Amino acid sequence: MPSGKGNKHRDCGNDRDNDNDNELHYMLPASRPVLLLIAPYFMPAHYGGAPQLYDLLLRRLTAFEPVVLAEGRGCDAEAVARFDAAAPVERGYQVRRVERLSLHFDARTVWGKLAETVAFYRSTARAFDGLVARLRPAVVVCGGTYRGGWLLNRVPRGIARVNYVLGEELTMRLEYGPAARWMRRQQLRAYRRADLNLVISRYSGERLRALAGLAPEKIRCLPCFIDTTRFHPPADRTALRRRLGWEGRTVALTVARLVARKGVDQVLRALAAARGLPEDWLYIIGGRGEEEARLKTLAAELGLEAQVRFLGFVPDAELPNLFGAADLFVQTNRDVAGDTEGFGIVFLEAGACGTAVLGGRAGGTGDAIEEGATGLRVDGDDTSAIAAALVRLLSDPSLRRAMGEAGRARVECEFNAETGARQFEAALEPLCRVPDASVGHGASRRA
């Protein structure tokens, strides 16, 4: 998406202080208003759900010129430089970096941590203010509002402010200490001062209203979306299953960050207790996380070692193959001390590959799974309910096939990335207007 965006460009400068030797001058077309996205978690250091969603969206924007503000810390400097240099050509957006968007302590003493806190806020605020002054965006969008909300509150009047709320920041366990409390206050202030808060599910909207006391008109639901050209049924499923070593097996699949709320332990217990499963069943678990060692121990204790395989890290390129080759995708997510699933984009990815899904009822999965049509939802804390659903789905190929076909059709119609990008722009455009050429790019005011 790099070329053809307009011939007139301007120098946006650099937000890094005292770094003239390494200064990069990004040139942005003058024909479209700038959208600045604050992304505390972004590529290449982070490749999880939020960065993937941001990337899908930014690549498809046509009404705005997208620029991402991300951290420089947390990844190899050369990898960051390569990604940022290639992004305008390969991805169609610019990336700007500050050293930190999140507060990380290296000091051990109280006074050392205090000094780091003051230095962090001063340097990051100065860099952000300078970037906004140079870019003069029409709208600033904050992703990761717990860590980025304080920056949105610094955006000058006359620039539209929008929060893009993916859900985890509403249910996450707060860090301890005065800095964490201050960040929460800033997060709530950002929600209340924003022109609009975009949420990805009805559940997230309800949680946001309760948390920040917002009026309904300040919140708009914009569901997650995926790339249906990447996630699609395999051309030769038989050959794919043979390559994976799944031939002749009835395969249940989980691919997730292995943390408690994903409910993998409950699936293991349900499989051990279930009666009536196909004799050839196999459970594949992809991903890593803090629960990995415990889950392997649990599988052994339950006597499931021969029928459970742990894949470890799964490369992005392999995800569509796993989803398309599986007979059932399973993630019986649950609420763990308020930590829950905001939407469940993985259910859309599996459905787009023609695979039936089984999810938990907690959180926002009701928007991702059309119950009884594309899959089933159960109480993730109820092992008996999980076992019954597993038996029903793994024992009925016709039901799974019908759900997989319905899942693909629903994603193509309602959750494809092109539609999501157009809905995103339609929500933002009324908040800002393209400036007159006579006053220079970025001089937009709120409508």
C-alpha positions as CSV (number, residue, x, y, z in Angstrom):
1,M,0.0,0.0,0.0
2,P,3.0,2.3,-0.2
3,S,2.7,4.1,-3.5
4,G,-0.1,6.0,-5.1
5,K,-1.1,7.7,-1.9
6,G,-0.3,11.2,-3.2
7,N,2.7,13.1,-4.5
8,K,3.0,15.9,-2.0
9,H,5.0,14.9,1.1
10,R,6.3,16.7,4.2
11,D,9.0,16.0,6.6
12,C,7.7,14.7,9.9
13,G,11.0,15.0,11.8
14,N,12.0,12.8,14.6
15,D,10.7,12.5,18.2
16,R,14.0,11.4,19.7
17,D,15.9,14.0,21.7
18,N,19.6,14.5,21.3
19,D,19.9,11.8,18.7
20,N,20.5,13.8,15.5
21,D,23.1,11.4,14.2
22,N,20.5,8.7,13.9
23,E,17.6,10.9,13.0
24,L,15.1,9.4,10.4
25,H,13.0,11.8,8.4
26,Y,9.7,10.1,7.5
27,M,7.8,11.6,4.6
28,L,4.0,11.4,4.7
29,P,1.6,12.3,1.9
30,A,-0.2,15.6,2.5
31,S,-3.4,14.4,0.9
32,R,-4.9,12.5,3.9
33,P,-5.2,13.2,7.6
34,V,-2.8,11.5,9.9
35,L,-4.0,8.8,12.4
36,L,-1.5,8.2,15.2
37,L,-1.9,4.9,17.0
38,I,-0.4,4.5,20.5
39,A,0.6,0.8,20.7
40,P,2.4,-0.2,23.9
41,Y,2.6,-3.8,22.4
42,F,3.7,-3.9,18.8
43,M,5.9,-5.8,16.4
44,P,8.5,-7.1,16.2
45,A,8.8,-7.6,20.0
46,H,5.2,-8.7,20.2
47,Y,3.3,-10.8,17.7
48,G,0.2,-11.6,19.8
49,G,-3.5,-10.8,19.1
50,A,-3.4,-7.1,19.6
51,P,-0.4,-6.4,17.3
52,Q,-1.8,-8.7,14.6
53,L,-5.1,-6.8,14.8
54,Y,-3.4,-3.4,14.5
55,D,-1.4,-4.6,11.6
56,L,-4.5,-5.9,9.7
57,L,-6.3,-2.7,10.3
58,L,-3.5,-0.2,9.5
59,R,-2.7,-2.0,6.2
60,R,-6.2,-1.4,5.0
61,L,-6.8,2.2,6.0
62,T,-7.6,4.5,3.0
63,A,-9.1,7.6,4.6
64,F,-6.1,8.1,7.0
65,E,-2.4,8.1,6.8
66,P,-1.4,5.7,9.7
67,V,1.5,6.2,12.0
68,V,2.3,3.9,14.9
69,L,4.0,5.0,18.1
70,A,5.7,1.9,19.7
71,E,8.4,1.0,22.1
72,G,12.0,0.6,21.1
73,R,12.8,-1.5,24.1
74,G,12.2,-5.3,24.3
75,C,13.6,-6.5,21.0
76,D,16.9,-6.7,19.1
77,A,17.7,-3.2,17.8
78,E,18.6,-4.5,14.4
79,A,15.3,-6.4,14.1
80,V,13.4,-3.2,15.1
81,A,15.3,-1.1,12.5
82,R,14.6,-3.7,9.8
83,F,10.9,-3.8,10.6
84,D,10.5,-0.1,10.8
85,A,12.4,0.6,7.5
86,A,10.3,-2.0,5.7
87,A,6.9,-1.1,7.1
88,P,6.1,1.9,4.8
89,V,6.7,-0.2,1.7
90,E,5.6,-3.6,2.8
91,R,2.8,-2.6,5.2
92,G,1.7,0.9,4.2
93,Y,2.3,2.6,7.6
94,Q,5.1,4.4,9.4
95,V,6.4,3.3,12.8
96,R,7.9,5.8,15.3
97,R,9.7,4.6,18.5
98,V,10.3,5.9,21.9
99,E,12.6,4.0,24.3
100,R,9.7,3.0,26.6
101,L,5.9,3.3,26.5
102,S,5.7,1.1,29.6
103,L,7.4,1.6,33.0
104,H,9.9,-1.1,33.7
105,F,12.1,-1.0,36.8
106,D,15.8,-1.9,36.6
107,A,16.6,-0.4,40.0
108,R,16.2,-2.3,43.2
109,T,15.9,0.5,45.8
110,V,12.9,2.7,46.4
111,W,14.9,5.8,45.5
112,G,16.2,4.2,42.4
113,K,12.7,3.2,41.2
114,L,11.5,6.8,42.0
115,A,14.3,8.2,39.8
116,E,13.5,5.8,37.0
117,T,9.8,6.7,37.2
118,V,10.4,10.4,37.0
119,A,12.9,9.9,34.1
120,F,10.5,7.7,32.2
121,Y,7.5,10.1,32.4
122,R,9.6,13.1,31.5
123,S,11.4,11.6,28.5
124,T,8.3,9.8,27.1
125,A,6.0,12.8,27.6
126,R,8.6,15.0,25.9
127,A,9.0,12.6,23.0
128,F,5.2,12.2,22.6
129,D,4.5,15.9,22.7
130,G,7.1,16.5,20.1
131,L,5.8,13.8,17.8
132,V,2.2,15.1,18.0
133,A,3.5,18.7,17.3
134,R,5.4,17.4,14.2
135,L,2.7,15.1,12.8
136,R,-0.3,17.2,13.7
137,P,-2.6,14.2,13.5
138,A,-6.3,14.5,13.0
139,V,-7.0,11.7,15.4
140,V,-5.0,9.8,18.1
141,V,-6.1,6.3,18.8
142,C,-4.9,4.6,22.0
143,G,-4.5,0.9,22.1
144,G,-3.5,-0.7,25.5
145,T,-5.2,2.0,27.5
146,Y,-3.8,1.0,30.9
147,R,-0.3,1.7,29.7
148,G,-1.1,4.3,27.0
149,G,-4.0,6.2,28.5
150,W,-1.9,8.8,30.2
151,L,-0.5,9.8,26.8
152,L,-3.9,10.2,25.2
153,N,-4.7,12.6,28.0
154,R,-1.8,14.8,26.7
155,V,-3.3,15.2,23.3
156,P,-4.1,18.9,22.6
157,R,-7.7,20.1,22.1
158,G,-8.7,20.1,18.5
159,I,-7.4,16.6,17.9
160,A,-9.9,13.8,18.1
161,R,-9.2,11.2,20.8
162,V,-10.3,7.6,20.5
163,N,-9.6,4.5,22.6
164,Y,-9.4,1.1,20.9
165,V,-10.3,-1.3,23.8
166,L,-9.5,-4.9,23.2
167,G,-10.7,-6.1,26.6
168,E,-7.7,-7.3,28.6
169,E,-7.1,-3.8,30.0
170,L,-10.5,-4.0,31.5
171,T,-10.0,-7.2,33.4
172,M,-6.3,-7.4,34.0
173,R,-4.9,-7.7,37.5
174,L,-3.4,-4.3,38.4
175,E,0.2,-4.0,39.3
176,Y,0.9,-2.9,42.9
177,G,2.1,0.5,43.9
178,P,1.4,4.2,43.5
179,A,2.5,4.2,39.8
180,A,0.0,1.5,39.0
181,R,-2.8,3.4,40.8
182,W,-1.8,6.6,38.9
183,M,-1.9,4.7,35.6
184,R,-5.4,3.3,36.4
185,R,-6.6,6.9,37.2
186,Q,-5.2,8.1,33.9
187,Q,-6.8,5.1,32.1
188,L,-10.2,6.0,33.4
189,R,-9.7,9.7,32.6
190,A,-8.8,8.7,29.1
191,Y,-12.0,6.8,28.7
192,R,-14.1,9.7,30.0
193,R,-12.3,12.4,28.0
194,A,-12.3,10.5,24.7
195,D,-14.5,11.4,21.8
196,L,-15.2,7.7,21.3
197,N,-14.3,4.4,22.9
198,L,-14.3,1.5,20.4
199,V,-14.8,-2.0,22.0
200,I,-14.5,-5.4,20.4
201,S,-17.5,-7.1,22.0
202,R,-20.7,-6.4,23.8
203,Y,-19.1,-7.9,26.9
204,S,-16.2,-5.4,26.7
205,G,-18.7,-2.6,26.3
206,E,-20.6,-3.6,29.4
207,R,-17.4,-3.8,31.4
208,L,-16.2,-0.4,30.2
209,R,-19.5,1.2,31.1
210,A,-19.3,-0.2,34.6
211,L,-15.7,0.6,35.1
212,A,-15.7,4.2,33.8
213,G,-19.4,5.2,34.2
214,L,-19.7,6.1,30.5
215,A,-22.8,7.0,28.6
216,P,-23.8,4.5,25.9
217,E,-23.1,7.1,23.1
218,K,-19.5,7.2,24.2
219,I,-19.0,3.5,23.3
220,R,-19.2,1.8,19.9
221,C,-18.8,-1.9,19.3
222,L,-16.5,-2.8,16.4
223,P,-15.9,-6.6,16.4
224,C,-12.6,-8.2,15.8
225,F,-11.8,-9.2,12.2
226,I,-9.3,-11.5,10.4
227,D,-7.6,-11.9,7.0
228,T,-9.8,-14.4,5.2
229,T,-7.2,-14.8,2.5
230,R,-4.8,-16.1,5.0
231,F,-7.2,-18.2,7.1
232,H,-9.2,-20.5,4.8
233,P,-9.9,-24.2,4.4
234,P,-6.9,-26.2,3.2
235,A,-6.7,-27.1,-0.5
236,D,-5.7,-30.7,0.3
237,R,-6.7,-31.5,3.9
238,T,-5.8,-35.2,3.5
239,A,-2.3,-34.5,2.5
240,L,-2.0,-31.9,5.3
241,R,-3.1,-34.2,8.0
242,R,-0.7,-36.8,6.7
243,R,2.2,-34.3,6.9
244,L,1.2,-33.5,10.5
245,G,0.9,-37.2,11.5
246,W,-2.8,-36.9,12.2
247,E,-4.0,-39.3,9.6
248,G,-6.7,-41.7,10.9
249,R,-7.1,-39.6,14.1
250,T,-10.0,-37.4,15.4
251,V,-8.1,-34.3,16.4
252,A,-9.1,-31.7,19.0
253,L,-6.8,-28.6,18.9
254,T,-5.9,-25.8,21.2
255,V,-3.5,-23.0,20.2
256,A,-3.1,-20.4,22.8
257,R,-0.9,-18.7,25.3
258,L,-0.8,-21.3,28.1
259,V,-2.2,-19.4,31.0
260,A,-4.9,-20.4,33.5
261,R,-7.9,-18.5,31.9
262,K,-7.5,-20.5,28.6
263,G,-8.8,-23.5,30.4
264,V,-6.5,-26.2,28.9
265,D,-6.3,-28.0,32.3
266,Q,-10.1,-28.4,32.3
267,V,-10.0,-29.9,28.8
268,L,-7.4,-32.4,30.0
269,R,-9.6,-33.3,32.9
270,A,-12.7,-33.6,30.8
271,L,-11.0,-35.8,28.3
272,A,-9.8,-38.1,31.1
273,A,-13.4,-38.3,32.5
274,A,-15.3,-38.5,29.2
275,R,-17.1,-41.6,28.1
276,G,-18.0,-42.2,24.5
277,L,-15.2,-40.4,22.8
278,P,-13.9,-41.9,19.5
279,E,-11.2,-44.4,20.1
280,D,-8.8,-42.6,17.8
281,W,-9.0,-39.2,19.5
282,L,-5.9,-37.0,19.8
283,Y,-5.5,-33.7,21.6
284,I,-2.9,-31.2,20.2
285,I,-1.8,-28.3,22.4
286,G,0.1,-25.5,20.7
287,G,1.7,-22.5,22.4
288,R,3.8,-21.7,25.4
289,G,3.2,-20.0,28.7
290,E,3.5,-20.1,32.5
291,E,1.1,-23.1,32.7
292,E,3.1,-25.3,30.2
293,A,5.0,-27.4,32.7
294,R,2.0,-27.9,35.0
295,L,-0.1,-29.0,32.0
296,K,2.4,-31.6,31.0
297,T,2.5,-32.9,34.5
298,L,-1.3,-33.0,34.6
299,A,-1.5,-34.9,31.3
300,A,0.9,-37.5,32.7
301,E,-1.0,-37.8,36.0
302,L,-4.3,-38.3,34.1
303,G,-2.7,-41.1,32.0
304,L,-3.1,-39.1,28.7
305,E,0.5,-39.0,27.5
306,A,-0.2,-41.2,24.5
307,Q,-3.1,-39.1,23.3
308,V,-1.9,-35.6,24.1
309,R,0.9,-33.8,22.2
310,F,2.4,-30.5,23.1
311,L,3.8,-28.6,20.1
312,G,5.4,-25.6,21.9
313,F,5.8,-22.4,20.0
314,V,3.7,-22.4,16.7
315,P,5.0,-20.1,13.9
316,D,2.3,-17.7,12.5
317,A,2.7,-19.3,9.1
318,E,1.6,-22.7,10.5
319,L,-1.5,-21.5,12.2
320,P,-3.9,-21.8,9.2
321,N,-2.6,-25.3,8.6
322,L,-3.3,-26.5,12.1
323,F,-6.8,-24.9,12.2
324,G,-7.7,-26.4,8.8
325,A,-6.4,-29.9,9.6
326,A,-8.1,-30.2,13.0
327,D,-11.5,-31.7,13.5
328,L,-12.4,-29.4,16.4
329,F,-10.9,-26.3,17.9
330,V,-11.2,-26.1,21.7
331,Q,-10.6,-23.3,24.1
332,T,-12.9,-23.5,27.1
333,N,-11.8,-20.2,28.5
334,R,-12.9,-19.1,32.0
335,D,-12.8,-16.2,34.3
336,V,-9.8,-16.3,36.7
337,A,-9.9,-13.5,39.3
338,G,-11.4,-11.1,36.7
339,D,-9.0,-12.1,34.0
340,T,-11.1,-13.3,31.0
341,E,-11.4,-13.4,27.3
342,G,-12.4,-10.1,25.7
343,F,-13.5,-11.6,22.4
344,G,-11.7,-14.7,21.3
345,I,-10.4,-14.0,17.8
346,V,-8.9,-17.5,17.6
347,F,-12.5,-18.8,17.2
348,L,-12.9,-16.7,14.1
349,E,-9.6,-18.0,12.7
350,A,-10.5,-21.6,13.2
351,G,-14.0,-21.0,11.8
352,A,-12.5,-19.3,8.7
353,C,-10.5,-22.5,8.1
354,G,-13.8,-24.5,8.2
355,T,-13.4,-26.0,11.6
356,A,-16.1,-26.3,14.3
357,V,-15.2,-24.6,17.7
358,L,-15.9,-25.3,21.4
359,G,-15.4,-22.3,23.7
360,G,-16.1,-21.1,27.2
361,R,-19.0,-18.9,28.2
362,A,-16.8,-16.4,30.1
363,G,-16.0,-13.0,28.6
364,G,-16.9,-11.9,25.1
365,T,-16.9,-15.2,23.2
366,G,-20.6,-14.9,22.6
367,D,-19.8,-12.5,19.8
368,A,-17.2,-14.8,18.3
369,I,-19.2,-18.0,18.4
370,E,-22.7,-18.3,17.1
371,E,-23.8,-21.0,19.5
372,G,-25.3,-24.0,17.9
373,A,-24.4,-22.8,14.4
374,T,-20.6,-22.3,14.3
375,G,-19.8,-24.1,17.5
376,L,-20.7,-24.6,21.2
377,R,-20.0,-22.7,24.4
378,V,-19.8,-24.3,27.9
379,D,-19.0,-23.3,31.4
380,G,-15.2,-23.4,31.5
381,D,-15.3,-24.3,35.2
382,D,-17.6,-27.3,34.6
383,T,-15.6,-30.4,33.6
384,S,-18.7,-32.5,33.1
385,A,-20.2,-29.9,30.6
386,I,-16.9,-29.8,28.8
387,A,-16.7,-33.6,28.6
388,A,-20.3,-33.8,27.2
389,A,-19.6,-31.2,24.6
390,L,-16.4,-32.9,23.5
391,V,-18.2,-36.3,23.2
392,R,-21.0,-34.7,21.2
393,L,-18.7,-32.9,18.7
394,L,-15.9,-35.4,18.3
395,S,-18.4,-38.2,17.7
396,D,-20.4,-36.4,15.0
397,P,-18.5,-35.6,11.8
398,S,-21.7,-34.3,10.1
399,L,-22.3,-31.8,12.9
400,R,-18.7,-30.7,12.8
401,R,-18.8,-30.2,9.1
402,A,-22.0,-28.2,9.2
403,M,-20.5,-25.9,11.9
404,G,-17.3,-25.5,10.0
405,E,-19.1,-24.4,6.9
406,A,-21.2,-22.0,8.8
407,G,-18.2,-20.6,10.6
408,R,-16.4,-19.9,7.3
409,A,-19.5,-18.3,5.8
410,R,-20.1,-16.1,8.9
411,V,-16.5,-14.9,9.0
412,E,-16.5,-14.0,5.3
413,C,-19.7,-12.0,5.7
414,E,-19.3,-10.3,9.1
415,F,-15.6,-10.5,10.2
416,N,-13.4,-10.0,7.2
417,A,-10.6,-7.4,7.5
418,E,-11.8,-5.2,4.7
419,T,-15.2,-4.7,6.3
420,G,-13.6,-4.1,9.6
421,A,-11.3,-1.4,8.2
422,R,-14.2,0.4,6.6
423,Q,-16.3,0.3,9.8
424,F,-13.3,1.6,11.7
425,E,-12.9,4.6,9.4
426,A,-16.6,5.3,9.3
427,A,-16.5,5.5,13.1
428,L,-13.6,8.0,13.1
429,E,-14.3,10.2,10.2
430,P,-17.1,12.2,11.8
431,L,-14.8,13.1,14.6
432,C,-12.4,15.0,12.4
433,R,-12.2,16.7,9.1
434,V,-9.5,17.0,6.5
435,P,-7.9,20.4,6.8
436,D,-7.9,23.0,4.1
437,A,-4.8,23.0,2.0
438,S,-4.3,26.7,2.8
439,V,-3.7,26.1,6.5
440,G,-1.4,23.1,6.1
441,H,-1.8,19.4,6.8
442,G,-2.8,18.5,10.3
443,A,-4.7,21.7,11.2
444,S,-7.9,19.7,11.5
445,R,-10.5,20.5,14.1
446,R,-13.2,18.4,15.6
447,A,-16.4,18.4,13.6
